[in-house]
Amino acid sequence: MGFILKFLLTAVITYLLAAFLPGSHIGGFTDALLLVIVLGILNAVLKPILKLLGLPITILTLGLFLLVINAAIVMIADALLSGFAVDGFISALLFSVVLSVVTAVVDMVVD
């Protein structure tokens, strides 16, 4: 039950973030559900590979390169989904940072 609740809350959060953040657009709640699924798959499959490849840069930047990896994941999700769009790298970076922070807070409250 907790997984379904977190999934739905994350979809609501992504829908609201895309509606309120400048530079990010989403078609509807169904697109938000699809975005959560795609982001979950990309974070599980592609993100570890990108983190491993970018390890030297991540060490040099004291971890700030991980923000670039998160923005890249959001931009890849933008390319895969027709109902979600970000206007550029800065918008993807802002979307990924706010989504991460709000999702972490929701996860602490739900758990």
GUPADREN-113550 format. One record per residue (C-alpha): residue number from 1; x, y negated, z; residue in three letters. Coordinates in pm, 1 decimal. Each point is the difference from the previous one (the first is absolute). Example, Ala and Ser with C-alpha at 12.3 -4.5 7.8 and 13.67 -1.06 7.14 Angstrom:
2
1 / 1230.0 / 450.0 / 780.0 / ALA
2 / 137.0 / -344.0 / -66.0 / SER
//
This chain:
111
1 / 0.0 / 0.0 / 0.0 / MET
2 / 287.6 / -235.4 / 77.4 / GLY
3 / 147.7 / 43.0 / -347.6 / PHE
4 / -326.2 / -95.6 / -170.3 / ILE
5 / -41.9 / -301.2 / 229.7 / LEU
6 / 355.4 / -120.3 / -72.5 / LYS
7 / -51.6 / 56.1 / -371.9 / PHE
8 / -320.8 / -203.9 / -7.6 / LEU
9 / 145.7 / -275.4 / 218.6 / LEU
10 / 304.9 / -22.7 / -223.8 / THR
11 / -227.8 / -25.8 / -303.4 / ALA
12 / -195.2 / -280.9 / 166.1 / VAL
13 / 324.9 / -175.8 / 89.9 / ILE
14 / 133.6 / 26.1 / -356.3 / THR
15 / -328.4 / -128.5 / -139.0 / TYR
16 / 1.9 / -300.1 / 233.4 / LEU
17 / 367.7 / -72.7 / -57.6 / LEU
18 / -43.5 / 6.2 / -376.0 / ALA
19 / -298.7 / -231.2 / 35.3 / ALA
20 / 176.4 / -254.9 / 222.3 / PHE
21 / 368.4 / 9.2 / -94.3 / LEU
22 / 99.5 / -214.6 / -295.3 / PRO
23 / 124.0 / 190.1 / -301.8 / GLY
24 / -166.1 / 333.2 / 75.7 / SER
25 / -327.6 / 110.4 / -154.2 / HIS
26 / -214.1 / 309.1 / 44.1 / ILE
27 / -311.0 / 106.8 / -186.3 / GLY
28 / -204.2 / 145.3 / 284.5 / GLY
29 / -1.3 / 231.2 / 297.1 / PHE
30 / 36.3 / 309.1 / -219.9 / THR
31 / 318.2 / -150.1 / -142.3 / ASP
32 / 118.6 / -60.2 / 357.4 / ALA
33 / -55.6 / 367.7 / 79.4 / LEU
34 / 196.9 / 98.6 / -309.9 / LEU
35 / 274.4 / -246.7 / 91.2 / LEU
36 / 38.0 / 155.6 / 344.6 / VAL
37 / 30.2 / 346.0 / -156.0 / ILE
38 / 253.6 / -115.6 / -260.5 / VAL
39 / 205.1 / -192.7 / 258.1 / LEU
40 / 0.7 / 306.2 / 224.9 / GLY
41 / 124.0 / 224.2 / -280.1 / ILE
42 / 264.2 / -250.4 / -111.7 / LEU
43 / 118.3 / -49.6 / 358.3 / ASN
44 / 26.1 / 376.1 / 49.3 / ALA
45 / 170.7 / 86.0 / -329.1 / VAL
46 / 179.6 / -300.6 / -144.9 / LEU
47 / 93.0 / -206.2 / 305.5 / LYS
48 / 248.5 / 251.9 / 149.5 / PRO
49 / 179.1 / 19.6 / -334.6 / ILE
50 / 20.0 / -378.4 / -26.5 / LEU
51 / 119.9 / -26.4 / 359.0 / LYS
52 / 275.6 / 251.0 / -64.9 / LEU
53 / 110.8 / -171.0 / -320.7 / LEU
54 / -9.6 / -342.3 / 164.6 / GLY
55 / 173.7 / 104.3 / 320.7 / LEU
56 / 321.4 / -197.2 / -64.3 / PRO
57 / -194.8 / -316.4 / -79.5 / ILE
58 / -224.8 / 58.2 / 301.0 / THR
59 / 303.7 / 24.8 / 226.4 / ILE
60 / 154.3 / -315.7 / -148.8 / LEU
61 / -322.9 / -196.6 / 42.3 / THR
62 / -63.1 / 138.9 / 350.1 / LEU
63 / -323.2 / 165.8 / -108.7 / GLY
64 / -154.1 / -287.6 / -193.5 / LEU
65 / 23.5 / 196.0 / -325.6 / PHE
66 / -277.8 / 224.6 / 135.5 / LEU
67 / -236.3 / -293.1 / -56.6 / LEU
68 / 99.8 / 2.5 / -365.8 / VAL
69 / -71.1 / 373.6 / -15.6 / ILE
70 / -345.0 / -55.9 / 153.4 / ASN
71 / -74.8 / -274.7 / -253.2 / ALA
72 / 115.4 / 228.7 / -281.4 / ALA
73 / -239.0 / 270.9 / 122.4 / ILE
74 / -287.2 / -251.2 / -8.7 / VAL
75 / 99.0 / -110.1 / -350.9 / MET
76 / 6.7 / 363.2 / -116.0 / ILE
77 / -349.2 / 47.3 / 147.1 / ALA
78 / -103.3 / -311.3 / -193.2 / ASP
79 / 127.3 / 158.9 / -320.8 / ALA
80 / -181.7 / 328.1 / 69.7 / LEU
81 / -339.0 / -142.2 / 98.7 / LEU
82 / -213.5 / -217.8 / -222.3 / SER
83 / -214.1 / -129.5 / 286.8 / GLY
84 / 290.9 / -144.3 / 198.9 / PHE
85 / 234.8 / -277.0 / -107.3 / ALA
86 / 275.7 / -208.8 / 153.2 / VAL
87 / 127.1 / -308.8 / -179.1 / ASP
88 / 369.8 / 50.9 / 64.6 / GLY
89 / 274.6 / 115.4 / 229.6 / PHE
90 / -68.8 / -259.5 / 273.0 / ILE
91 / -368.9 / 92.4 / 7.2 / SER
92 / 88.4 / 370.1 / 21.2 / ALA
93 / 248.4 / -73.9 / 279.1 / LEU
94 / -255.8 / -201.5 / 196.5 / LEU
95 / -267.5 / 266.8 / -52.8 / PHE
96 / 229.2 / 283.3 / 111.7 / SER
97 / 125.7 / -181.0 / 310.9 / VAL
98 / -346.5 / -104.3 / 118.9 / VAL
99 / -142.5 / 345.0 / -77.9 / LEU
100 / 277.8 / 167.8 / 197.9 / SER
101 / -44.0 / -223.9 / 302.6 / VAL
102 / -379.7 / 19.2 / 10.6 / VAL
103 / -0.6 / 375.5 / -59.4 / THR
104 / 250.7 / 49.3 / 282.3 / ALA
105 / -222.7 / -198.4 / 237.2 / VAL
106 / -308.5 / 197.9 / -104.8 / VAL
107 / 188.5 / 329.0 / 45.1 / ASP
108 / 97.0 / -101.4 / 354.5 / MET
109 / -360.6 / -89.4 / 81.6 / VAL
110 / -150.3 / 315.8 / -152.4 / VAL
111 / 255.5 / 234.9 / 158.3 / ASP
//
